């Protein structure tokens, strides 16, 4: 008789994430209508853009 496979936390996490993703797909979250909200990284250096030339 084969040993029973134990469900690890890693496996449980995978199952939960898959279920959550399936629910999001059903709600239409992944069909391109929703944009992800990205928090800008404040540690990265950005230059200020030059003002437009006056004519």
C-alpha positions in Angstrom: 0.0 0.0 0.0 1.4 3.4 -1.0 2.0 6.1 1.6 -0.4 9.1 1.7 1.1 12.3 0.4 1.1 15.1 3.0 -0.2 18.4 1.9 2.5 21.0 2.6 2.0 24.7 3.2 3.5 25.3 -0.3 0.9 23.0 -1.9 -1.9 24.6 0.1 -0.7 28.1 -1.0 -0.7 27.0 -4.7 -4.3 25.7 -4.4 -5.5 28.9 -2.7 -3.8 31.1 -5.4 -5.2 29.0 -8.2 -8.7 29.3 -6.7 -8.3 33.1 -6.3 -7.1 33.5 -9.9 -10.0 31.4 -11.2 -12.4 33.7 -9.3 -10.7 36.8 -10.8 -10.9 35.3 -14.3 -14.6 34.6 -13.9 -15.1 38.2 -12.7 -13.3 39.4 -15.9 -10.3 40.9 -14.1 -7.8 39.6 -16.7 -9.6 40.5 -20.0 -7.8 43.8 -20.4 -10.4 46.2 -19.0 -8.6 46.8 -15.7 -5.2 48.4 -15.4 -2.9 47.3 -12.6 -2.1 50.0 -10.1 1.6 50.6 -9.9 3.2 52.4 -7.0 6.1 54.5 -8.3 9.5 53.7 -6.8 10.7 56.7 -4.9 14.3 55.4 -4.6 14.9 55.5 -8.4 16.4 58.7 -9.6 14.4 60.5 -12.3 15.4 63.7 -14.2 13.0 66.5 -14.5 11.9 67.0 -18.1 13.1 70.1 -19.9 10.5 72.9 -20.5 9.2 73.1 -24.1 11.1 75.7 -26.2 9.3 79.1 -26.6 8.7 80.5 -30.0 
